[in-house]
Amino acid sequence: MKIGIVGCAGRMGRMVVAEVLSTDGAELAGGSEAPGSEFIGQDVAALAGMEAVGLKVGDDAGALFRASDAVIDFTVPAATAEHAGLAGENGRALIVGTTGLEAEHMGALEKAAAKAVVVQAANMSVGVNLLLGLTEQVAGALGDDYDIEIFEMHHRHKVDAPSGTALALGQAAAAGRGVDLNQVSQRVRDGHTGPRNPGDVGFAVLRGGDVAGDHTVIFAGDGERIELTHKAGNRSVFARGAVLAALWTPEQKPGLYSMRDVLGLG
Ligand code: NAD
């Protein structure tokens, strides 16, 4: 299966290139970067710390889609929306790991999903996808007298907050309670906030160092507290999940899928 990597010079892009090159059944179709990137023309594999394979980083994402069976995207939301258009036009599978997607970007993925297999997940690791299911289950079992707070910490380079994974955990908690996260989400607390609103789902964000991704969902009741924690030791777990998702796509009908679908945890 031929897999293309958009954003192949990024932190995740390089890990995905290395993962594709070391996965049986996966063949690297090539990589692209943003027009004007200093990496254009360099060897895609060498950039990822692997032996050169003679594929140069390009800036023509359309050509990369046409040369690939599936394309993996860890870039920025605006680029992901453009790539979704190319996936739909060319009928190629698209695996989206980019976070910080707003309604307009999700709309582009939904449109593409009418004609192509699209897998989108704020977190591609097996452990986090298990945590999403557990969070929904625990939130459903406990009443509103258990306050739900979500903590996340990431490396100093991360540009969006709260993390896409923290928001997905919030959505899982809200789903378990049968409420809409938008109505109960408390994303920032500062100054004289007054007491906590019953039923809120709160978020706390830390940034620093090279933390690959820590997430904890806290259910705080009177006299007891349940904490569900996941810690990513390094980013290769996300790259492995993305390649697994790409290898899963050939048997699927066009549609928008999650990592929970890929892992059979749906
Ligand atoms: P990064 O900044 O290192 O890499 C992003 C790359 O995308 C850059 O090289 C940039 O030049 C490139 N890019 C931008 N526009 C482009 C375009 N039009 N065409 C091609 N390439 C383009 O960032 P990163 O740390 O690799 O993270 C990328 C995204 O992945 C972020 O949104 C991050 O939150 C997310 N992420 C998701 C998971 C997951 O499991 N889903 C895990 C880690 C990171």
Boltz pocket constraint, residues with backbone or C-beta under 6 A from the ligand:
constraints:
  - pocket:
      binder: B
      contacts: [[A, 6], [A, 7], [A, 8], [A, 9], [A, 10], [A, 11], [A, 12], [A, 13], [A, 32], [A, 33], [A, 34], [A, 35], [A, 37], [A, 61], [A, 73], [A, 74], [A, 75], [A, 76], [A, 79], [A, 96], [A, 97], [A, 98], [A, 99], [A, 100], [A, 121], [A, 122], [A, 123], [A, 124], [A, 125], [A, 235], [A, 238]]
      max_distance: 6.0
